[in-house]
Amino acid sequence: MNDVASSDAHIRLGMFEAACDILAAAVIVYDKNDCLVFASRQVLRYFPIHADTLKPGSRLRDVLGAIFDTGVRYGIPPEQRHKAVNREEWISAQISVHWREQYDAVERLSRDRWLHFRKRRLPNGYNVTTLVDVSEQKKQEEQWRSDLDRIALTEAILETLPSPVIVKDRNLAYIAANKAFCAIYNATPEGILGRTVWDLADAENAERIERSDRHVLETGEPSVLPEHVIRADGSDLYILTRKYRIGAPGHHVVVTIMDDVTALVAGGSAVSDGEDAFLRVAGGFVEGQNCFDPVRDAERRLLLEQLGVEDLRGVSGKRVLVATPNTRIEEILVGEFKARGGDCCAVRSRHEFDSFLALATQHDLAIDLIILDDNMPDHEAMAGNGHGIATRLITPDGIGPDFMRVLVEEHELLSENDSPLGDIVTPVSFSDDWYIATDITAMLPAAVGDVDVLVAEDNQINQFVFSQILEGLGISHRIAENGEEAVMLWRKHQPRLVLMDISMPVMNGIDAAREIRQAEELTGTHTPIVAVTAQALNVDMQNCMDAGMDDYITKPVSPDMIEAIYRRYAAGKLEKSVA
């Protein structure tokens, strides 16, 4: 009986050792008297002690003493590792940890060696300790943190460079753009990243830039081109555009660095058509992008004309609060005051206004000037704020969505007819170049509608479903991922029908429908808009109708449902024309 029991015990012990080998873990078991019951042979890989020390019956104190004598120190806080460690104090500290019900920690044994200790005290008093080498994992974590630090430092350096820098992926989409590049377009990184040059430049320049990018990407040959760019604010920018291909095969990107030489050109010599005398640029500077926005510049001038000269000259170092419900006015004024050295922020409601002033008073922050939009509700009460702060009231009618309406109304006043174009009213395309058409048949495709259906849907699966259904029905279409993009594509393509999801990021379907209806008031046209909702609740349907939508359908959509809506609102509709 004893022989059988002993043989079975050896078999179990062998299986335990094999399991430790497979798991790459060392296991130590002590009884309730702190005497060693079992220690796998993997323990000797971590601690250079004699094998006899790990025989069953050895005392925990003796094992810890042997480990200490080898020079191994664990469980010591980093700030104390440079100090001398007393042997008995260290052993006592480890015994104290040993008697905890649970203990879990990663300890550093040497410069490049880490062990993961797990200790569990069982109800019967036995202690089970497992040790796992996590050196490779810790090295990877440290490398990862180091890489993140380098990336953050690189981004900070690129962001502060005065010269524009951009990076494009293999599809020539922007994946990085520093502050100097965004300033050229007066845009934010979010408005540039993920887009292509076709979204930022005119067709001629976009084709030239993409052709150059593609050549660098495919051949690896660097490119240098002197360019003359007009910034969004109308100022000149002379640059030497350098393009490089970097990265491993299959992961190449194009890095474009624009060396700003405007100061050299302006201070050296006039730019000639032949050879620049100062920079020795053969052929002169190529006329590049024109980022100037005349509409935005006109809005800016209209706003600044309403402010006093003293307010603008003396704003440096002062705190200015702008109160307006119009985000376009907020963007222009805050940017203008900050550019002139002022500390400026904005509020959009009476509640925000009162809260801001109360908080400023609480922290003893003096507000030097308040710019108050007369379109703010209760603006008269806000003007008499009781804080004794100088207040300038502005009447910015026509800024933002109504800017084009104001131009049309002023132009109509100059005409003897009811409309300056007689019976022809040209739809305004905010995203395309302006044009004047007197012959409807000669108008640009975008003006007469080159898309049957515009789908506004942010869910990629639903986008795929809509595309499959519409392609199967032979209906041309475009997909917008949010309400703002839907309005932009509607203005550009003038579709026969809009299928508008209600819940979308950036701008929801309700607001997008309202903006389309407001724009149609200028043209006298009407595009059917059908809401696409997940639930047909009465309140949702009423909101859709109040926003000017014509109908609604519920998800999930089907080919029969889409075909019926299309036939009802678009199939019998005449080709779009200017009426």
C-alpha positions, 0 to 999 in steps of 0.5 A: 500500500505504501509503495503504491501511495509513494509511486502515485505521489511521484507521478503527481509531483512529476505532472506538477513539474511538467505543468510548471515547465509548460506555464514557464512559472516557478511554484513554492508551497509553504505549510502553516508553520512556514516550512517548505513543502514543495519548490519546483526546479524553475525557482533555481532559474530566478534565484542562484541558491543551492538546490539543498536550500529548497528541500522539503522541510526548509524554513522560510527564514532560511530560504529568504536568507539564502536569497539575500546572501546571493545579492538579490533584493526585491520588495524594496521601494525604488527610492530606497534601493541605493541605501544599504539594506539590513539582512534581518530587516529585509527577511522580516519584511518578506515574511510579513508579506508572506503572511498576507492573504493576497499579494501581487506585485512585479519586482525588478531583480536586476537592470533587465530582469523582472519577476511577477510575484503572486502569493495566496494564503489558503484557509488551511494556512498553506501559502502558495507562491508563483513566480513568472518572468515578465522581463520581455513584457516589461521591456516592451512596455518600456519601449512602448512608453519611450516610443510614445514620449518620442512621438509626443516630442516629435509632434510638439516640435512639428507643431511649433515649426514656423514652416508648414509640414504635412504627411500623406498616406498611400492614398494621398490622404492627409494623416498629419498637418502642423499648425503652420499648414492649417493656418494657410487655409484658416482651418483646424486639423480636424477639418484637414485630416482624412481629406485629400488635396481635392477637398482643399484646392481647385481642380487644376492645382489639385491635379498638379499636386496629386501628380507630384505626390504620386511620382514621389510615392512611386519612385522615391525621388524627392521633389522641390518646387518654388510656389506662390500661395495666397493664404486664406487671409489674402497675404502672400506666401512664398515657399519652397515645397519639398516632398520626400518618401519615407517608411518601409515598403508597403508602408510609405508615406509622403512628407511635404515640407514647405520652407517659408521664404516670404521674408527673403523674397520680400526683402531681397528682390522682386520676383521675376519671370525668368530667374529670381536674383535673390533666391536663384530660383530658375523659372520663378515661383509657380502660382499655387493655391489661392486660399483666400475666401472673399466671403469670409474676408467681407464678413470680417471687414463688416464686423471690424467696421462696427468696432472702434479704432481704439478698441482694436488698437488697444486690445493687446494684453486686455481681456475681451468677452464676446457674447453672440449666438452666431458661431461664425461671428464668434470665430471671427472676433475671437480669432481677430482679438487673439491675433492682436494680442488680446485674451478673448473668449465667447459665450452664446447665451444669457446664462453663460454670460452671467455665469462667466461674469460671476466666476470672473468676479469670484476670482478677481479677473477683470474684464476690460471689454464686452462685445455684445451682439444685438441678436442675443436674447435680452441683449439690452439687459446684458448691456447693463450688466452692473459690473461697470465693464465697457460694452460695445453693441454690434449689429452683425446682420448678414453674417453667417448663413444669411450673408448671401441673402444680404448680397442678393437683397442689396443687388436687387435694390439696384435693379428696376426689375423685381429680380436682378436676373429677371425671371432667372434665379440662379441657385447659389452653390456655396462650395463651387466657384461663382458663375453667371448663367443666361442660358439654362442649357449651358449651365454647369452640371452641378447647377442642374442636378447631377445626382438623383438621391442624396443619402445622409447616414453615419452608420457604415452598414446602413450606408452599404445597404443604401448603396446596394439598393440604389445601385440595384435600382439604377439610381445615381446617389451620393452618401453623406456621413453627417448633416453638415456634409449632407448640406454641402453635397446638397448645395453642390449636386442639387439632388432630386431626393434626400434621404435624411437620417435623424441621428447623426454627428456634427449636425443632426438631420433635423438641423440639416433639413432646416438649413436646406429649407432656408437656402431654398428660400433664395432660389424658390426651389424645393427638394423632397426630404424624407426622414429615415428613423429607427422609431416612428414616434409621434414626437419625432415625426412632428419634429421632422415635419416642423423642419420642413421634411416631406415624409418619413420611412423607418429602418430597416429599409428595403428595396421596395420601400426605397423604390416607392419613395423614389417614384413618389417624389423623384421619378416623375420630376422633371430634370432640374432647371433654373426657374 
